[in-house]
Amino acid sequence: MRPGNLIQRQGVLSFTLVRAVDFLGPPSLARCPGWRPNFVGYGPRKQARMSMEANADPERRTLSEFMSERSGILAVDKPTGISSHAVVDRVRKAIVAEARGQGIEVRKLLSVKCGHGGTLDPLASGVLILAIGTATKKTKFFLSGRKTYVGSAELGSETDTQDSLGETTRKSEYSHITREDVESVLDGFRGEVLQTPPAFSAKMVKGKRAYELARQGEEVKLEPRKVVISRLELASFENPHFEILVECSGGTYIRTLIQDIARALNSCAHMTALRRTAQGPLTLEDTMPLNGKACADTVFKYVEEARAKVDPYLHEAMMKEAELQRNVP
């Protein structure tokens, strides 16, 4: 074999090995004594990163190790005026700041896994479940699980969003409605009922969120779906305002329920406020207040305190899921 071919073959071999190292993960190989990366075929930024990983302290913890010790479920008392995604961002930033403070490299914010287990609109407040780290795989058990709400409503008008943030689409007489009238129609909404999700919702339609299409002026038609309302009570009534207490399954829209109750009274109404008081096993008493900037120490304190309720709940939910899967033909 000629020297020129030998050099060329070595170059190809060296390039191939570096790509394999990159795929398998340089940090693990960097802890092997004597290992040094070959930077053939990489740009300066890639070379700098690989050099840093190759010379990393073997005792230095990784982000995965840091998060494995802190994964869990957090209940936050979400205030009105901010989105559920904004709450997730605050908690994620607190975790990232804590990790970096301990000398752990975090390249970007989204490197920390954190998500919510059932959104609350900006108008709504109360229990918002967040899953941190590996617990994000368990959010489905909170999305479909039971929830409790207190919903406030005003008789006399409907809006396109079914709440006070929307444009008025219809008005109707309401002065004749009494507390007894409202209580008389509630029984028709208890148990398993069909409910049509609102156009301004996060349901997917043709690959887009329904609210995105509705904001563009497109007509959004969603199919009715079964929901279970296990508890429905009239908490207060002072015409035109009333409050209802609802315990229901995941996927229930309280603003739609309020609108349907008013229509059953031959009138109309829209939701003015909503507070989630419980989700799964966690209640307002278990929530972390969100006052300003979140603190990682406080976040992990509430995660640990929630385990006593969350672990048995998840165990029972997973057992039920396994039983259903066994019964599938």
C-alpha positions, 0 to 999 in steps of 0.5 A: 500500500502506498504511503499516500493511500495509507494517510488517506485511509487513516484520515477516513478511519479517524473521521469515522471514529470521531463521529461514533464517539459523538453519537455515543456521548463524549462525556462517558468516554472522557472519563477513560484514562488516556482518551483524547478526542480527534477533532478531524471534520469538526468546526471550532465551536464543536472542537471547543466543546469536545475539548471541554468534555474530554478534560472534564472533572470525572467527579463533576456531576452531570445534569442527568444525575442532578435531576434524577435526585429531584424528579417529582410532582410539584403543585403550584398555586397559579395566579390569574393573568399568566399562562401555565407555560409561564409558570413552567418557565419560572420553575425551570429557570429556578432549577437551571440557576440552582444546577449552574450554581453547583457547577453543573453545565446546562447549555439551554433552558429546555435541557431541564424537563418540566411540564404541566399536567393540565393547563389553566387559562390566564383567567383561571387560578389555583392548583397547577400540577407540574412534573419535573425530570423523569416524572414528566412521563406520569403527567397523563395520570393527572391530565385524565384524573379528577379535578375540582373547581369553583366557577363564577358566572354572570347571567345575561350575555354569552361571549365567543370565548365563553368567558369575560375575556371574549366579545359578546355574541348574545344577550338574553333576559335573566331577571326572572331566574331564581336560585331554585331555577338554577338548582332545578337544572343542575341534575341534568348535568351530573354523571356522564354527559356529552360536552362540546369543547369551545372553539377557543380551546387547545383541541387539535383541528387539522394539525392546529390548535382550535383557538388559533383557527378561531382567532383567524376567524375560521369556523371551528366545529368540534365533536361532542365528547363524554365527560364525567361530572361527579359533583355539581353544586350551586355554591352561591346565587345573587342574580345575575351572579352565581358560583358552582362547585364542580368535581369532574374528569379531565377534559371538562370545560367549566365555561362550557358547563356554565353556558349550557346551564344558562341555556337550560334556563332559557337564558345565557351566561359567561364565566367570570372567574375560575379557581381549581381547588384540587387535581388528583390527590393534591389540593390548594393546601399542597401548593407552592405560592408563586410570588415573584421569582421561584426559588429552587430550594422552595420548589424541591421542598414542595416536591418532597412534601407532595410525595406522600400523596402523589406516590400512592395515587400514581401507583393506583393509577398505573395498576388500573392502567395495567388492568385495562391493558390486560383486558384488551382483546 
